[in-house]
Amino acid sequence: MVARHCIIKGRVQGVGFRYFTLRSAEQHEIEGWVKNLPGGDVEMYATGDDDAMAGFMSEIEKGPSLAIVEHIEVRKMEPEPCSGFSIER
């Protein structure tokens, strides 16, 4: 199991990015959460097995069709227990 804490920068709010992330997490069996930040970025915590995380992060780097992902700050973390993947408000 691996875990990542990410800040996604670019045009990532108002383009369905959180819902895209939720669907991708469910497809890759990733657990964690995603939320919008006040400054226009998106914050995400994700945990899962190594192969699943690689596929998931590859999709997050692209984002949905209307998004423009300019940069992702990624911090490796110790996995914390999660139940599913959620969109936080």
PDB file of N, CA, C and O in Angstrom:
ATOM      1  N   MET A   1       0.838  -1.195   0.000  1.00  0.00           N
ATOM      2  CA  MET A   1       0.000   0.000   0.000  1.00  0.00           C
ATOM      3  C   MET A   1       0.877   1.250   0.000  1.00  0.00           C
ATOM      4  O   MET A   1       1.891   1.325   0.694  1.00  0.00           O
ATOM      5  N   VAL A   2       0.455   2.222  -0.796  1.00  0.00           N
ATOM      6  CA  VAL A   2       1.128   3.517  -0.854  1.00  0.00           C
ATOM      7  C   VAL A   2       0.081   4.601  -0.686  1.00  0.00           C
ATOM      8  O   VAL A   2      -1.111   4.367  -0.888  1.00  0.00           O
ATOM      9  N   ALA A   3       0.534   5.783  -0.317  1.00  0.00           N
ATOM     10  CA  ALA A   3      -0.383   6.912  -0.154  1.00  0.00           C
ATOM     11  C   ALA A   3       0.259   8.169  -0.715  1.00  0.00           C
ATOM     12  O   ALA A   3       1.475   8.353  -0.647  1.00  0.00           O
ATOM     13  N   ARG A   4      -0.588   9.035  -1.273  1.00  0.00           N
ATOM     14  CA  ARG A   4      -0.137  10.303  -1.840  1.00  0.00           C
ATOM     15  C   ARG A   4      -1.058  11.429  -1.382  1.00  0.00           C
ATOM     16  O   ARG A   4      -2.280  11.285  -1.366  1.00  0.00           O
ATOM     17  N   HIS A   5      -0.451  12.542  -1.012  1.00  0.00           N
ATOM     18  CA  HIS A   5      -1.192  13.776  -0.749  1.00  0.00           C
ATOM     19  C   HIS A   5      -0.805  14.728  -1.873  1.00  0.00           C
ATOM     20  O   HIS A   5       0.380  14.976  -2.097  1.00  0.00           O
ATOM     21  N   CYS A   6      -1.797  15.262  -2.581  1.00  0.00           N
ATOM     22  CA  CYS A   6      -1.510  16.067  -3.769  1.00  0.00           C
ATOM     23  C   CYS A   6      -2.247  17.400  -3.730  1.00  0.00           C
ATOM     24  O   CYS A   6      -3.365  17.503  -3.224  1.00  0.00           O
ATOM     25  N   ILE A   7      -1.590  18.408  -4.277  1.00  0.00           N
ATOM     26  CA  ILE A   7      -2.225  19.682  -4.591  1.00  0.00           C
ATOM     27  C   ILE A   7      -2.144  19.807  -6.107  1.00  0.00           C
ATOM     28  O   ILE A   7      -1.056  19.856  -6.682  1.00  0.00           O
ATOM     29  N   ILE A   8      -3.310  19.858  -6.746  1.00  0.00           N
ATOM     30  CA  ILE A   8      -3.374  19.921  -8.202  1.00  0.00           C
ATOM     31  C   ILE A   8      -3.642  21.364  -8.595  1.00  0.00           C
ATOM     32  O   ILE A   8      -4.603  21.977  -8.131  1.00  0.00           O
ATOM     33  N   LYS A   9      -2.782  21.905  -9.457  1.00  0.00           N
ATOM     34  CA  LYS A   9      -2.862  23.311  -9.853  1.00  0.00           C
ATOM     35  C   LYS A   9      -3.199  23.418 -11.334  1.00  0.00           C
ATOM     36  O   LYS A   9      -2.868  22.538 -12.129  1.00  0.00           O
ATOM     37  N   GLY A  10      -3.857  24.502 -11.684  1.00  0.00           N
ATOM     38  CA  GLY A  10      -4.253  24.753 -13.064  1.00  0.00           C
ATOM     39  C   GLY A  10      -5.732  25.102 -13.119  1.00  0.00           C
ATOM     40  O   GLY A  10      -6.300  25.590 -12.142  1.00  0.00           O
ATOM     41  N   ARG A  11      -6.352  24.849 -14.268  1.00  0.00           N
ATOM     42  CA  ARG A  11      -7.806  25.037 -14.366  1.00  0.00           C
ATOM     43  C   ARG A  11      -8.449  23.729 -13.940  1.00  0.00           C
ATOM     44  O   ARG A  11      -8.732  22.862 -14.767  1.00  0.00           O
ATOM     45  N   VAL A  12      -8.678  23.597 -12.624  1.00  0.00           N
ATOM     46  CA  VAL A  12      -9.162  22.338 -12.059  1.00  0.00           C
ATOM     47  C   VAL A  12     -10.427  22.505 -11.220  1.00  0.00           C
ATOM     48  O   VAL A  12     -10.896  21.545 -10.608  1.00  0.00           O
ATOM     49  N   GLN A  13     -10.976  23.705 -11.189  1.00  0.00           N
ATOM     50  CA  GLN A  13     -12.269  23.904 -10.528  1.00  0.00           C
ATOM     51  C   GLN A  13     -13.280  24.352 -11.573  1.00  0.00           C
ATOM     52  O   GLN A  13     -12.953  25.109 -12.487  1.00  0.00           O
ATOM     53  N   GLY A  14     -14.516  23.873 -11.425  1.00  0.00           N
ATOM     54  CA  GLY A  14     -15.575  24.231 -12.365  1.00  0.00           C
ATOM     55  C   GLY A  14     -15.520  23.434 -13.657  1.00  0.00           C
ATOM     56  O   GLY A  14     -16.183  23.785 -14.632  1.00  0.00           O
ATOM     57  N   VAL A  15     -14.734  22.362 -13.672  1.00  0.00           N
ATOM     58  CA  VAL A  15     -14.584  21.552 -14.891  1.00  0.00           C
ATOM     59  C   VAL A  15     -14.867  20.069 -14.634  1.00  0.00           C
ATOM     60  O   VAL A  15     -14.594  19.230 -15.492  1.00  0.00           O
ATOM     61  N   GLY A  16     -15.415  19.741 -13.453  1.00  0.00           N
ATOM     62  CA  GLY A  16     -15.732  18.349 -13.123  1.00  0.00           C
ATOM     63  C   GLY A  16     -14.545  17.542 -12.631  1.00  0.00           C
ATOM     64  O   GLY A  16     -14.573  16.312 -12.667  1.00  0.00           O
ATOM     65  N   PHE A  17     -13.499  18.223 -12.171  1.00  0.00           N
ATOM     66  CA  PHE A  17     -12.285  17.520 -11.773  1.00  0.00           C
ATOM     67  C   PHE A  17     -12.516  16.586 -10.590  1.00  0.00           C
ATOM     68  O   PHE A  17     -12.016  15.461 -10.597  1.00  0.00           O
ATOM     69  N   ARG A  18     -13.258  17.023  -9.578  1.00  0.00           N
ATOM     70  CA  ARG A  18     -13.476  16.170  -8.399  1.00  0.00           C
ATOM     71  C   ARG A  18     -14.266  14.924  -8.764  1.00  0.00           C
ATOM     72  O   ARG A  18     -13.973  13.837  -8.266  1.00  0.00           O
ATOM     73  N   TYR A  19     -15.264  15.068  -9.625  1.00  0.00           N
ATOM     74  CA  TYR A  19     -16.076  13.912 -10.026  1.00  0.00           C
ATOM     75  C   TYR A  19     -15.275  12.968 -10.914  1.00  0.00           C
ATOM     76  O   TYR A  19     -15.433  11.750 -10.827  1.00  0.00           O
ATOM     77  N   PHE A  20     -14.418  13.522 -11.768  1.00  0.00           N
ATOM     78  CA  PHE A  20     -13.492  12.729 -12.572  1.00  0.00           C
ATOM     79  C   PHE A  20     -12.577  11.915 -11.653  1.00  0.00           C
ATOM     80  O   PHE A  20     -12.350  10.727 -11.880  1.00  0.00           O
ATOM     81  N   THR A  21     -12.058  12.571 -10.616  1.00  0.00           N
ATOM     82  CA  THR A  21     -11.164  11.916  -9.655  1.00  0.00           C
ATOM     83  C   THR A  21     -11.893  10.797  -8.923  1.00  0.00           C
ATOM     84  O   THR A  21     -11.339   9.713  -8.739  1.00  0.00           O
ATOM     85  N   LEU A  22     -13.125  11.048  -8.504  1.00  0.00           N
ATOM     86  CA  LEU A  22     -13.927  10.031  -7.827  1.00  0.00           C
ATOM     87  C   LEU A  22     -14.117   8.801  -8.719  1.00  0.00           C
ATOM     88  O   LEU A  22     -13.896   7.675  -8.274  1.00  0.00           O
ATOM     89  N   ARG A  23     -14.521   9.009  -9.963  1.00  0.00           N
ATOM     90  CA  ARG A  23     -14.736   7.878 -10.880  1.00  0.00           C
ATOM     91  C   ARG A  23     -13.437   7.110 -11.130  1.00  0.00           C
ATOM     92  O   ARG A  23     -13.434   5.880 -11.151  1.00  0.00           O
ATOM     93  N   SER A  24     -12.350   7.829 -11.315  1.00  0.00           N
ATOM     94  CA  SER A  24     -11.063   7.188 -11.545  1.00  0.00           C
ATOM     95  C   SER A  24     -10.626   6.386 -10.319  1.00  0.00           C
ATOM     96  O   SER A  24     -10.123   5.270 -10.450  1.00  0.00           O
ATOM     97  N   ALA A  25     -10.817   6.952  -9.137  1.00  0.00           N
ATOM     98  CA  ALA A  25     -10.459   6.254  -7.895  1.00  0.00           C
ATOM     99  C   ALA A  25     -11.258   4.963  -7.760  1.00  0.00           C
ATOM    100  O   ALA A  25     -10.708   3.925  -7.390  1.00  0.00           O
ATOM    101  N   GLU A  26     -12.543   5.023  -8.058  1.00  0.00           N
ATOM    102  CA  GLU A  26     -13.376   3.820  -7.966  1.00  0.00           C
ATOM    103  C   GLU A  26     -12.918   2.761  -8.966  1.00  0.00           C
ATOM    104  O   GLU A  26     -12.893   1.574  -8.638  1.00  0.00           O
ATOM    105  N   GLN A  27     -12.559   3.170 -10.171  1.00  0.00           N
ATOM    106  CA  GLN A  27     -12.084   2.219 -11.181  1.00  0.00           C
ATOM    107  C   GLN A  27     -10.772   1.559 -10.771  1.00  0.00           C
ATOM    108  O   GLN A  27     -10.552   0.383 -11.061  1.00  0.00           O
ATOM    109  N   HIS A  28      -9.907   2.303 -10.102  1.00  0.00           N
ATOM    110  CA  HIS A  28      -8.588   1.786  -9.712  1.00  0.00           C
ATOM    111  C   HIS A  28      -8.556   1.237  -8.287  1.00  0.00           C
ATOM    112  O   HIS A  28      -7.502   0.829  -7.798  1.00  0.00           O
ATOM    113  N   GLU A  29      -9.720   1.229  -7.621  1.00  0.00           N
ATOM    114  CA  GLU A  29      -9.825   0.760  -6.228  1.00  0.00           C
ATOM    115  C   GLU A  29      -8.902   1.546  -5.291  1.00  0.00           C
ATOM    116  O   GLU A  29      -8.209   0.985  -4.443  1.00  0.00           O
ATOM    117  N   ILE A  30      -8.924   2.858  -5.480  1.00  0.00           N
ATOM    118  CA  ILE A  30      -8.168   3.791  -4.641  1.00  0.00           C
ATOM    119  C   ILE A  30      -9.118   4.343  -3.580  1.00  0.00           C
ATOM    120  O   ILE A  30     -10.283   4.618  -3.869  1.00  0.00           O
ATOM    121  N   GLU A  31      -8.629   4.500  -2.375  1.00  0.00           N
ATOM    122  CA  GLU A  31      -9.423   5.098  -1.305  1.00  0.00           C
ATOM    123  C   GLU A  31      -8.845   6.461  -0.955  1.00  0.00           C
ATOM    124  O   GLU A  31      -7.666   6.722  -1.193  1.00  0.00           O
ATOM    125  N   GLY A  32      -9.678   7.332  -0.387  1.00  0.00           N
ATOM    126  CA  GLY A  32      -9.220   8.650   0.030  1.00  0.00           C
ATOM    127  C   GLY A  32     -10.280   9.710  -0.170  1.00  0.00           C
ATOM    128  O   GLY A  32     -11.470   9.447   0.004  1.00  0.00           O
ATOM    129  N   TRP A  33      -9.852  10.910  -0.537  1.00  0.00           N
ATOM    130  CA  TRP A  33     -10.779  12.031  -0.701  1.00  0.00           C
ATOM    131  C   TRP A  33     -10.194  13.081  -1.630  1.00  0.00           C
ATOM    132  O   TRP A  33      -8.996  13.089  -1.910  1.00  0.00           O
ATOM    133  N   VAL A  34     -11.063  13.969  -2.102  1.00  0.00           N
ATOM    134  CA  VAL A  34     -10.661  15.092  -2.945  1.00  0.00           C
ATOM    135  C   VAL A  34     -11.538  16.286  -2.573  1.00  0.00           C
ATOM    136  O   VAL A  34     -12.711  16.118  -2.238  1.00  0.00           O
ATOM    137  N   LYS A  35     -10.965  17.497  -2.632  1.00  0.00           N
ATOM    138  CA  LYS A  35     -11.760  18.694  -2.336  1.00  0.00           C
ATOM    139  C   LYS A  35     -11.162  19.910  -3.022  1.00  0.00           C
ATOM    140  O   LYS A  35      -9.970  19.950  -3.328  1.00  0.00           O
ATOM    141  N   ASN A  36     -12.015  20.902  -3.258  1.00  0.00           N
ATOM    142  CA  ASN A  36     -11.576  22.188  -3.790  1.00  0.00           C
ATOM    143  C   ASN A  36     -10.952  23.007  -2.666  1.00  0.00           C
ATOM    144  O   ASN A  36     -11.370  22.927  -1.511  1.00  0.00           O
ATOM    145  N   LEU A  37      -9.949  23.791  -3.026  1.00  0.00           N
ATOM    146  CA  LEU A  37      -9.345  24.732  -2.088  1.00  0.00           C
ATOM    147  C   LEU A  37      -9.763  26.154  -2.472  1.00  0.00           C
ATOM    148  O   LEU A  37     -10.065  26.411  -3.637  1.00  0.00           O
ATOM    149  N   PRO A  38      -9.784  27.074  -1.513  1.00  0.00           N
ATOM    150  CA  PRO A  38     -10.237  28.440  -1.797  1.00  0.00           C
ATOM    151  C   PRO A  38      -9.475  29.149  -2.919  1.00  0.00           C
ATOM    152  O   PRO A  38     -10.070  29.966  -3.621  1.00  0.00           O
ATOM    153  N   GLY A  39      -8.208  28.875  -3.113  1.00  0.00           N
ATOM    154  CA  GLY A  39      -7.414  29.586  -4.118  1.00  0.00           C
ATOM    155  C   GLY A  39      -7.562  29.079  -5.539  1.00  0.00           C
ATOM    156  O   GLY A  39      -6.921  29.609  -6.447  1.00  0.00           O
ATOM    157  N   GLY A  40      -8.392  28.062  -5.757  1.00  0.00           N
ATOM    158  CA  GLY A  40      -8.593  27.531  -7.105  1.00  0.00           C
ATOM    159  C   GLY A  40      -7.908  26.206  -7.366  1.00  0.00           C
ATOM    160  O   GLY A  40      -8.084  25.621  -8.435  1.00  0.00           O
ATOM    161  N   ASP A  41      -7.119  25.712  -6.397  1.00  0.00           N
ATOM    162  CA  ASP A  41      -6.463  24.414  -6.536  1.00  0.00           C
ATOM    163  C   ASP A  41      -7.383  23.308  -6.020  1.00  0.00           C
ATOM    164  O   ASP A  41      -8.436  23.581  -5.444  1.00  0.00           O
ATOM    165  N   VAL A  42      -6.972  22.063  -6.235  1.00  0.00           N
ATOM    166  CA  VAL A  42      -7.688  20.904  -5.717  1.00  0.00           C
ATOM    167  C   VAL A  42      -6.716  20.120  -4.848  1.00  0.00           C
ATOM    168  O   VAL A  42      -5.565  19.911  -5.231  1.00  0.00           O
ATOM    169  N   GLU A  43      -7.175  19.688  -3.686  1.00  0.00           N
ATOM    170  CA  GLU A  43      -6.381  18.878  -2.766  1.00  0.00           C
ATOM    171  C   GLU A  43      -6.907  17.455  -2.788  1.00  0.00           C
ATOM    172  O   GLU A  43      -8.113  17.233  -2.888  1.00  0.00           O
ATOM    173  N   MET A  44      -5.989  16.479  -2.694  1.00  0.00           N
ATOM    174  CA  MET A  44      -6.404  15.080  -2.764  1.00  0.00           C
ATOM    175  C   MET A  44      -5.509  14.229  -1.873  1.00  0.00           C
ATOM    176  O   MET A  44      -4.302  14.456  -1.791  1.00  0.00           O
ATOM    177  N   TYR A  45      -6.111  13.250  -1.208  1.00  0.00           N
ATOM    178  CA  TYR A  45      -5.379  12.198  -0.497  1.00  0.00           C
ATOM    179  C   TYR A  45      -5.842  10.891  -1.100  1.00  0.00           C
ATOM    180  O   TYR A  45      -7.042  10.647  -1.223  1.00  0.00           O
ATOM    181  N   ALA A  46      -4.882  10.042  -1.482  1.00  0.00           N
ATOM    182  CA  ALA A  46      -5.222   8.763  -2.113  1.00  0.00           C
ATOM    183  C   ALA A  46      -4.324   7.667  -1.581  1.00  0.00           C
ATOM    184  O   ALA A  46      -3.128   7.875  -1.372  1.00  0.00           O
ATOM    185  N   THR A  47      -4.906   6.497  -1.362  1.00  0.00           N
ATOM    186  CA  THR A  47      -4.139   5.344  -0.917  1.00  0.00           C
ATOM    187  C   THR A  47      -4.611   4.105  -1.666  1.00  0.00           C
ATOM    188  O   THR A  47      -5.797   3.949  -1.954  1.00  0.00           O
ATOM    189  N   GLY A  48      -3.664   3.231  -1.973  1.00  0.00           N
ATOM    190  CA  GLY A  48      -3.983   2.004  -2.699  1.00  0.00           C
ATOM    191  C   GLY A  48      -2.706   1.248  -3.002  1.00  0.00           C
ATOM    192  O   GLY A  48      -1.624   1.649  -2.575  1.00  0.00           O
ATOM    193  N   ASP A  49      -2.831   0.149  -3.742  1.00  0.00           N
ATOM    194  CA  ASP A  49      -1.607  -0.599  -4.052  1.00  0.00           C
ATOM    195  C   ASP A  49      -0.815   0.121  -5.139  1.00  0.00           C
ATOM    196  O   ASP A  49      -1.347   0.972  -5.852  1.00  0.00           O
ATOM    197  N   ASP A  50       0.447  -0.229  -5.253  1.00  0.00           N
ATOM    198  CA  ASP A  50       1.396   0.470  -6.126  1.00  0.00           C
ATOM    199  C   ASP A  50       0.927   0.565  -7.572  1.00  0.00           C
ATOM    200  O   ASP A  50       0.935   1.650  -8.152  1.00  0.00           O
ATOM    201  N   ASP A  51       0.519  -0.559  -8.163  1.00  0.00           N
ATOM    202  CA  ASP A  51       0.097  -0.565  -9.569  1.00  0.00           C
ATOM    203  C   ASP A  51      -1.153   0.277  -9.781  1.00  0.00           C
ATOM    204  O   ASP A  51      -1.243   1.040 -10.743  1.00  0.00           O
ATOM    205  N   ALA A  52      -2.120   0.134  -8.873  1.00  0.00           N
ATOM    206  CA  ALA A  52      -3.359   0.907  -8.978  1.00  0.00           C
ATOM    207  C   ALA A  52      -3.063   2.402  -8.870  1.00  0.00           C
ATOM    208  O   ALA A  52      -3.636   3.204  -9.606  1.00  0.00           O
ATOM    209  N   MET A  53      -2.166   2.779  -7.951  1.00  0.00           N
ATOM    210  CA  MET A  53      -1.825   4.189  -7.758  1.00  0.00           C
ATOM    211  C   MET A  53      -1.163   4.754  -9.010  1.00  0.00           C
ATOM    212  O   MET A  53      -1.427   5.895  -9.388  1.00  0.00           O
ATOM    213  N   ALA A  54      -0.308   3.967  -9.654  1.00  0.00           N
ATOM    214  CA  ALA A  54       0.362   4.438 -10.870  1.00  0.00           C
ATOM    215  C   ALA A  54      -0.661   4.754 -11.963  1.00  0.00           C
ATOM    216  O   ALA A  54      -0.569   5.796 -12.611  1.00  0.00           O
ATOM    217  N   GLY A  55      -1.624   3.873 -12.168  1.00  0.00           N
ATOM    218  CA  GLY A  55      -2.664   4.114 -13.172  1.00  0.00           C
ATOM    219  C   GLY A  55      -3.544   5.294 -12.811  1.00  0.00           C
ATOM    220  O   GLY A  55      -3.882   6.113 -13.665  1.00  0.00           O
ATOM    221  N   PHE A  56      -3.911   5.379 -11.549  1.00  0.00           N
ATOM    222  CA  PHE A  56      -4.751   6.472 -11.051  1.00  0.00           C
ATOM    223  C   PHE A  56      -4.052   7.822 -11.241  1.00  0.00           C
ATOM    224  O   PHE A  56      -4.651   8.763 -11.763  1.00  0.00           O
ATOM    225  N   MET A  57      -2.797   7.917 -10.823  1.00  0.00           N
ATOM    226  CA  MET A  57      -2.066   9.185 -10.930  1.00  0.00           C
ATOM    227  C   MET A  57      -1.858   9.584 -12.385  1.00  0.00           C
ATOM    228  O   MET A  57      -1.838  10.774 -12.701  1.00  0.00           O
ATOM    229  N   SER A  58      -1.704   8.620 -13.264  1.00  0.00           N
ATOM    230  CA  SER A  58      -1.571   8.911 -14.691  1.00  0.00           C
ATOM    231  C   SER A  58      -2.834   9.597 -15.218  1.00  0.00           C
ATOM    232  O   SER A  58      -2.750  10.528 -16.019  1.00  0.00           O
ATOM    233  N   GLU A  59      -3.997   9.137 -14.770  1.00  0.00           N
ATOM    234  CA  GLU A  59      -5.257   9.768 -15.183  1.00  0.00           C
ATOM    235  C   GLU A  59      -5.422  11.147 -14.564  1.00  0.00           C
ATOM    236  O   GLU A  59      -5.902  12.070 -15.222  1.00  0.00           O
ATOM    237  N   ILE A  60      -5.027  11.295 -13.300  1.00  0.00           N
ATOM    238  CA  ILE A  60      -5.151  12.585 -12.613  1.00  0.00           C
ATOM    239  C   ILE A  60      -4.273  13.640 -13.297  1.00  0.00           C
ATOM    240  O   ILE A  60      -4.658  14.807 -13.371  1.00  0.00           O
ATOM    241  N   GLU A  61      -3.112  13.245 -13.789  1.00  0.00           N
ATOM    242  CA  GLU A  61      -2.225  14.183 -14.479  1.00  0.00           C
ATOM    243  C   GLU A  61      -2.880  14.763 -15.727  1.00  0.00           C
ATOM    244  O   GLU A  61      -2.568  15.886 -16.124  1.00  0.00           O
ATOM    245  N   LYS A  62      -3.781  14.012 -16.347  1.00  0.00           N
ATOM    246  CA  LYS A  62      -4.491  14.497 -17.544  1.00  0.00           C
ATOM    247  C   LYS A  62      -5.750  15.254 -17.157  1.00  0.00           C
ATOM    248  O   LYS A  62      -6.021  16.323 -17.702  1.00  0.00           O
ATOM    249  N   GLY A  63      -6.523  14.711 -16.219  1.00  0.00           N
ATOM    250  CA  GLY A  63      -7.777  15.319 -15.794  1.00  0.00           C
ATOM    251  C   GLY A  63      -8.865  15.165 -16.835  1.00  0.00           C
ATOM    252  O   GLY A  63      -8.634  14.586 -17.896  1.00  0.00           O
ATOM    253  N   PRO A  64     -10.058  15.683 -16.541  1.00  0.00           N
ATOM    254  CA  PRO A  64     -11.156  15.632 -17.509  1.00  0.00           C
ATOM    255  C   PRO A  64     -10.880  16.564 -18.687  1.00  0.00           C
ATOM    256  O   PRO A  64      -9.957  17.376 -18.638  1.00  0.00           O
ATOM    257  N   SER A  65     -11.668  16.445 -19.728  1.00  0.00           N
ATOM    258  CA  SER A  65     -11.389  17.152 -20.983  1.00  0.00           C
ATOM    259  C   SER A  65     -11.332  18.679 -20.843  1.00  0.00           C
ATOM    260  O   SER A  65     -10.562  19.320 -21.558  1.00  0.00           O
ATOM    261  N   LEU A  66     -12.113  19.272 -19.956  1.00  0.00           N
ATOM    262  CA  LEU A  66     -12.116  20.732 -19.817  1.00  0.00           C
ATOM    263  C   LEU A  66     -11.038  21.259 -18.869  1.00  0.00           C
ATOM    264  O   LEU A  66     -10.815  22.467 -18.796  1.00  0.00           O
ATOM    265  N   ALA A  67     -10.367  20.356 -18.141  1.00  0.00           N
ATOM    266  CA  ALA A  67      -9.342  20.772 -17.177  1.00  0.00           C
ATOM    267  C   ALA A  67      -8.009  21.026 -17.878  1.00  0.00           C
ATOM    268  O   ALA A  67      -7.723  20.474 -18.940  1.00  0.00           O
ATOM    269  N   ILE A  68      -7.217  21.872 -17.253  1.00  0.00           N
ATOM    270  CA  ILE A  68      -5.823  22.056 -17.658  1.00  0.00           C
ATOM    271  C   ILE A  68      -4.988  21.867 -16.394  1.00  0.00           C
ATOM    272  O   ILE A  68      -4.907  22.765 -15.555  1.00  0.00           O
ATOM    273  N   VAL A  69      -4.370  20.699 -16.264  1.00  0.00           N
ATOM    274  CA  VAL A  69      -3.523  20.417 -15.110  1.00  0.00           C
ATOM    275  C   VAL A  69      -2.136  20.964 -15.420  1.00  0.00           C
ATOM    276  O   VAL A  69      -1.432  20.452 -16.291  1.00  0.00           O
ATOM    277  N   GLU A  70      -1.754  22.015 -14.694  1.00  0.00           N
ATOM    278  CA  GLU A  70      -0.456  22.652 -14.919  1.00  0.00           C
ATOM    279  C   GLU A  70       0.645  22.025 -14.088  1.00  0.00           C
ATOM    280  O   GLU A  70       1.782  21.906 -14.542  1.00  0.00           O
ATOM    281  N   HIS A  71       0.309  21.623 -12.869  1.00  0.00           N
ATOM    282  CA  HIS A  71       1.329  21.091 -11.957  1.00  0.00           C
ATOM    283  C   HIS A  71       0.649  20.321 -10.839  1.00  0.00           C
ATOM    284  O   HIS A  71      -0.440  20.690 -10.397  1.00  0.00           O
ATOM    285  N   ILE A  72       1.288  19.254 -10.383  1.00  0.00           N
ATOM    286  CA  ILE A  72       0.805  18.516  -9.219  1.00  0.00           C
ATOM    287  C   ILE A  72       1.936  18.423  -8.208  1.00  0.00           C
ATOM    288  O   ILE A  72       3.002  17.879  -8.497  1.00  0.00           O
ATOM    289  N   GLU A  73       1.691  18.964  -7.013  1.00  0.00           N
ATOM    290  CA  GLU A  73       2.628  18.801  -5.901  1.00  0.00           C
ATOM    291  C   GLU A  73       2.273  17.480  -5.229  1.00  0.00           C
ATOM    292  O   GLU A  73       1.170  17.330  -4.703  1.00  0.00           O
ATOM    293  N   VAL A  74       3.191  16.528  -5.241  1.00  0.00           N
ATOM    294  CA  VAL A  74       2.924  15.197  -4.696  1.00  0.00           C
ATOM    295  C   VAL A  74       3.819  14.954  -3.491  1.00  0.00           C
ATOM    296  O   VAL A  74       5.037  15.126  -3.550  1.00  0.00           O
ATOM    297  N   ARG A  75       3.185  14.550  -2.398  1.00  0.00           N
ATOM    298  CA  ARG A  75       3.917  14.157  -1.187  1.00  0.00           C
ATOM    299  C   ARG A  75       3.608  12.698  -0.890  1.00  0.00           C
ATOM    300  O   ARG A  75       2.444  12.324  -0.753  1.00  0.00           O
ATOM    301  N   LYS A  76       4.645  11.871  -0.790  1.00  0.00           N
ATOM    302  CA  LYS A  76       4.438  10.482  -0.387  1.00  0.00           C
ATOM    303  C   LYS A  76       4.183  10.462   1.111  1.00  0.00           C
ATOM    304  O   LYS A  76       4.823  11.184   1.874  1.00  0.00           O
ATOM    305  N   MET A  77       3.225   9.612   1.525  1.00  0.00           N
ATOM    306  CA  MET A  77       2.846   9.549   2.928  1.00  0.00           C
ATOM    307  C   MET A  77       2.697   8.106   3.352  1.00  0.00           C
ATOM    308  O   MET A  77       2.672   7.195   2.525  1.00  0.00           O
ATOM    309  N   GLU A  78       2.600   7.913   4.655  1.00  0.00           N
ATOM    310  CA  GLU A  78       2.249   6.599   5.183  1.00  0.00           C
ATOM    311  C   GLU A  78       0.739   6.414   4.981  1.00  0.00           C
ATOM    312  O   GLU A  78      -0.031   7.331   5.264  1.00  0.00           O
ATOM    313  N   PRO A  79       0.307   5.246   4.497  1.00  0.00           N
ATOM    314  CA  PRO A  79      -1.137   5.023   4.298  1.00  0.00           C
ATOM    315  C   PRO A  79      -1.917   5.124   5.601  1.00  0.00           C
ATOM    316  O   PRO A  79      -1.495   4.614   6.639  1.00  0.00           O
ATOM    317  N   GLU A  80      -3.054   5.788   5.525  1.00  0.00           N
ATOM    318  CA  GLU A  80      -3.991   5.880   6.645  1.00  0.00           C
ATOM    319  C   GLU A  80      -5.253   5.131   6.255  1.00  0.00           C
ATOM    320  O   GLU A  80      -5.606   5.096   5.076  1.00  0.00           O
ATOM    321  N   PRO A  81      -5.941   4.534   7.217  1.00  0.00           N
ATOM    322  CA  PRO A  81      -7.165   3.804   6.870  1.00  0.00           C
ATOM    323  C   PRO A  81      -8.236   4.742   6.304  1.00  0.00           C
ATOM    324  O   PRO A  81      -8.507   5.806   6.861  1.00  0.00           O
ATOM    325  N   CYS A  82      -8.829   4.330   5.198  1.00  0.00           N
ATOM    326  CA  CYS A  82      -9.923   5.071   4.571  1.00  0.00           C
ATOM    327  C   CYS A  82     -11.001   4.060   4.209  1.00  0.00           C
ATOM    328  O   CYS A  82     -10.745   2.859   4.125  1.00  0.00           O
ATOM    329  N   SER A  83     -12.183   4.557   4.003  1.00  0.00           N
ATOM    330  CA  SER A  83     -13.280   3.706   3.557  1.00  0.00           C
ATOM    331  C   SER A  83     -13.849   4.301   2.277  1.00  0.00           C
ATOM    332  O   SER A  83     -14.655   5.230   2.325  1.00  0.00           O
ATOM    333  N   GLY A  84     -13.435   3.773   1.145  1.00  0.00           N
ATOM    334  CA  GLY A  84     -13.911   4.286  -0.134  1.00  0.00           C
ATOM    335  C   GLY A  84     -13.213   5.582  -0.503  1.00  0.00           C
ATOM    336  O   GLY A  84     -12.182   5.938   0.066  1.00  0.00           O
ATOM    337  N   PHE A  85     -13.792   6.276  -1.461  1.00  0.00           N
ATOM    338  CA  PHE A  85     -13.266   7.563  -1.918  1.00  0.00           C
ATOM    339  C   PHE A  85     -14.414   8.562  -1.899  1.00  0.00           C
ATOM    340  O   PHE A  85     -15.522   8.242  -2.331  1.00  0.00           O
ATOM    341  N   SER A  86     -14.161   9.765  -1.404  1.00  0.00           N
ATOM    342  CA  SER A  86     -15.246  10.742  -1.269  1.00  0.00           C
ATOM    343  C   SER A  86     -14.828  12.129  -1.762  1.00  0.00           C
ATOM    344  O   SER A  86     -13.645  12.461  -1.836  1.00  0.00           O
ATOM    345  N   ILE A  87     -15.838  12.912  -2.090  1.00  0.00           N
ATOM    346  CA  ILE A  87     -15.651  14.327  -2.402  1.00  0.00           C
ATOM    347  C   ILE A  87     -15.991  15.084  -1.133  1.00  0.00           C
ATOM    348  O   ILE A  87     -17.111  14.995  -0.631  1.00  0.00           O
ATOM    349  N   GLU A  88     -15.019  15.832  -0.612  1.00  0.00           N
ATOM    350  CA  GLU A  88     -15.233  16.587   0.599  1.00  0.00           C
ATOM    351  C   GLU A  88     -15.593  18.021   0.249  1.00  0.00           C
ATOM    352  O   GLU A  88     -15.147  18.546  -0.771  1.00  0.00           O
ATOM    353  N   ARG A  89     -16.374  18.638   1.068  1.00  0.00           N
ATOM    354  CA  ARG A  89     -16.815  20.025   0.852  1.00  0.00           C
ATOM    355  C   ARG A  89     -16.006  20.967   1.696  1.00  0.00           C
ATOM    356  O   ARG A  89     -16.227  22.177   1.654  1.00  0.00           O
TER     357      ARG A  89
END
